[in-house]
Amino acid sequence: MKLKAKASHGLFPSSVELEAWSWPLSEIGEALVELAYRSGLSTERVAGIPPMPQPVDEETMTQWLHLASSPCEVEMEPVETTYGEVENMLQSVAPALLYVPEIEEGGEARVVALLRSGRWRLRVIGPDRLIYRVAPVALRDAWCAAVDREYGPALADLLQAVDLSERRQVQARRAILGVQLGGMPMRGCWMMRRAPHAALLQQSQETRLPGLGLVFIASHSAALLFTLIGWRLMGHAAIHERFVPGWLWGWALLVLTAMVFQALAALTQGWLAIGVGSLLKRRLLFGSLQLQPEEIRHQGIGQFLGRILEIETVSQVAAAGGFGVLLSGLQLLAALGLLSLGAGGGILASAFGIWSVVVGLLLWRDLKLHEIWAQMYRDMTNDLVERMVGHRTRLAQEASEHWHDDEDALLSQYLDQTARVDRLQVLIQAVLPHGWLVVGLIGLIPVMLGPPPSLVGLAISLGGIMLANQALTQLVAGAPSLVMAVVAWKQLQPLHEAAKRPMEATTVEGGQLAAGLRAEPGEAIIRARGLSFRYREQGRYVLQDCHVDIRSGDRLLLEGGSGGGKSTLAALLSGLRQSSGGILLFRGYDRMTLGGATWRRQVVSVPQFHENHVFTGTLAFNVLMGRRWPPDIEDMIEAEAVCRQLGLGDLLERMPAGMQQMVGESGWRLSHGERSRIFIARALLQGAELMILDESFAALDPATLEQALNYVFERSPTLLVIAHP
Ligand SMILES: Nc1ncnc2c1ncn2[C@@H]1O[C@H](COP(=O)(O)OP(=O)(O)OP(=O)(O)O)[C@@H](O)[C@H]1O
């Protein structure tokens, strides 16, 4: 099959073949750099991208892309679609890299660098750095060629028998395969995005928020300007009693223009709200995943839950007109200008200045009260989460009359604070805008008592008072949401700070090691010299001057008294914690060289029961999450086999949905022994070089223990078992 694409350069576009607009696999690094640069995500063409290790499979490629994308300040996210959806996906996934398997038997695999494109023509960068325009269907055919080749021949005879032109035959084959294979998963596409730890401003540029913001401010200002000119026109006509039709038409035109700009402002406000909300959500959720377990533990998980819920407040406020509040500032300035131009300008402008200070002070007080209120709310959430987690223990062991002791005290403090916030709100909402009308009219009294003012000056002053009233009404209507947003943003600061931390990158050595072969029998896997660890800087050492040697193929048992530091050592060896001193090497590399992610892939630890978790999801997800998700059919077959070998066959028979059964907190309640074997299965399926089991067999009866242990011996290349004597 020959694939064609129109070249976009030159005066007379000509058809060129796949080789011209796709990159050889060996040049994937160059394709990545060029795509990052041309799509505006990198500021320069980064040099020195390491070569991709061979042989290539999807896993190696994903790992390598993870490694190679970090110097370009981008991330490559694997995208999965179905055979029937390929064309749609190609139209929305850019910028992206696509792995195109060999089109013909014996051909070579290629890579396509897809730029942001229109719907009907996709733009791709060729190895000659020129941009080609490709029909979505041509790229679809290239990407799906391997699948089409496998399933297409069966259709060939059928299509030959029908009298159709060659073009129609291709279309018919595409349509039939689309129906037959529509749900088949398709992989080999990686979407390029700005790295999530990049500055918020850079990320907002990517979503075109600054431009939208400017359009919003400009259209709002224009609407205000045209309204003011309209007022001036009507005022002038009224004072001079000259209501000629031309003036009325002019006024109508001004009002219409103001309406158009107002509609544009409302439209861009909606887009801004959605854009800001999604940007913040993405950023802060990334921040929450960047937190170290110790940071969460230090503050309590409920505190963080409370903070994460605040994300919704910030984005809702954006939608609820927080921007309108900011813009009422513009109206206040315009009102100040009018008041100083009108009759008795000095007095009215000063009165308005003093009133604005009062407004500012009351809003400041509102902010402070809200901050205390939010802290109380977070404490209550934390308390509630603690109570829910420990509910069963309290049920069994605490006297029921004490269950709600602290809860009642917290609740009554919270209600008192809510009442304080509400009282201030009433004052702000009722007094500020209307109070100003009274103050403004009192400010006019000296003007009226003095020499008669000019009618124009009086009209301008009245217009200024009304405009200020309108601006204050808008300000106090939106102020509560703005105050909430400021308070919520302050609470989200730890997540925002965590989001600035760069992700742990896979290093060149890490990538090579991950793609390379297993260690030779007897080769040193772990080497630790003088290893020490303490939980706090001034705390006591839990481990001190510790020497460990683990070789490939070893089966080791680590015994020791309670609190002796066995689990801590397991956490250090598996890269979950970092040592306070000494040297720790995995196959000759330290953690910095290898990268934390690669280290944790290669040394898997099954933590003690209370430190491990069954996620709410299918059993298949729970055992395969350490390998990859979504899985392919081989993964599923292997996962079921591992579960059966660990003695979970009975459980699988009893579960109505087998491997697809929902487990976890709200699903099938697994017994202690079943859970511990699921943890073992999860670790075995990760395929790590070294496996550490921390008291994983404690809950098993002797027969099951023997079966599980024998299987673990058989499957793990190197094993360290922690157990009590
Ligand atoms: N976050 C922490 N801060 C301070 N000390 C801690 C912390 N976590 C654990 N420790 C202490 O470190 C010591 C070693 O704990 P570790 O869990 O490694 O022991 P272990 O040998 O696995 O014990 P066991 O056999 O009872 O599971 C214990 O004294 C424990 O109290």
PDBQT file of the ligand as one rigid body, heavy atoms in Angstrom, charges set to zero:
ROOT
HETATM    1  N1  LIG A 801       7.356   8.748  61.310  1.00  0.00    +0.000 N 
HETATM    2  C1  LIG A 801       8.125   8.322  62.313  1.00  0.00    +0.000 A 
HETATM    3  N2  LIG A 801       8.709   9.198  63.139  1.00  0.00    +0.000 NA
HETATM    4  C2  LIG A 801       9.490   8.794  64.148  1.00  0.00    +0.000 A 
HETATM    5  N3  LIG A 801       9.748   7.508  64.407  1.00  0.00    +0.000 NA
HETATM    6  C3  LIG A 801       9.213   6.576  63.632  1.00  0.00    +0.000 A 
HETATM    7  C4  LIG A 801       8.376   6.937  62.534  1.00  0.00    +0.000 A 
HETATM    8  N4  LIG A 801       7.996   5.808  61.928  1.00  0.00    +0.000 NA
HETATM    9  C5  LIG A 801       8.568   4.781  62.593  1.00  0.00    +0.000 A 
HETATM   10  N5  LIG A 801       9.299   5.244  63.624  1.00  0.00    +0.000 N 
HETATM   11  C6  LIG A 801      10.061   4.451  64.587  1.00  0.00    +0.000 C 
HETATM   12  O1  LIG A 801      11.124   3.788  63.903  1.00  0.00    +0.000 OA
HETATM   13  C7  LIG A 801      11.405   2.558  64.528  1.00  0.00    +0.000 C 
HETATM   14  C8  LIG A 801      11.560   1.459  63.497  1.00  0.00    +0.000 C 
HETATM   15  O2  LIG A 801      10.295   1.182  62.949  1.00  0.00    +0.000 OA
HETATM   16  P1  LIG A 801      10.086  -0.012  61.907  1.00  0.00    +0.000 P 
HETATM   17  O3  LIG A 801       8.657   0.014  61.507  1.00  0.00    +0.000 OA
HETATM   18  O4  LIG A 801      11.110   0.117  60.856  1.00  0.00    +0.000 OA
HETATM   19  O5  LIG A 801      10.417  -1.274  62.795  1.00  0.00    +0.000 OA
HETATM   20  P2  LIG A 801      10.192  -2.823  62.447  1.00  0.00    +0.000 P 
HETATM   21  O6  LIG A 801      11.476  -3.510  62.733  1.00  0.00    +0.000 OA
HETATM   22  O7  LIG A 801       9.642  -3.005  61.077  1.00  0.00    +0.000 OA
HETATM   23  O8  LIG A 801       9.098  -3.183  63.530  1.00  0.00    +0.000 OA
HETATM   24  P3  LIG A 801       7.955  -4.319  63.473  1.00  0.00    +0.000 P 
HETATM   25  O9  LIG A 801       8.649  -5.636  63.409  1.00  0.00    +0.000 OA
HETATM   26  O10 LIG A 801       7.212  -4.133  64.757  1.00  0.00    +0.000 OA
HETATM   27  O11 LIG A 801       7.120  -4.044  62.287  1.00  0.00    +0.000 OA
HETATM   28  C9  LIG A 801      10.299   2.308  65.535  1.00  0.00    +0.000 C 
HETATM   29  O12 LIG A 801      10.800   2.573  66.828  1.00  0.00    +0.000 OA
HETATM   30  C10 LIG A 801       9.228   3.337  65.171  1.00  0.00    +0.000 C 
HETATM   31  O13 LIG A 801       8.524   3.773  66.307  1.00  0.00    +0.000 OA
ENDROOT
TORSDOF 0
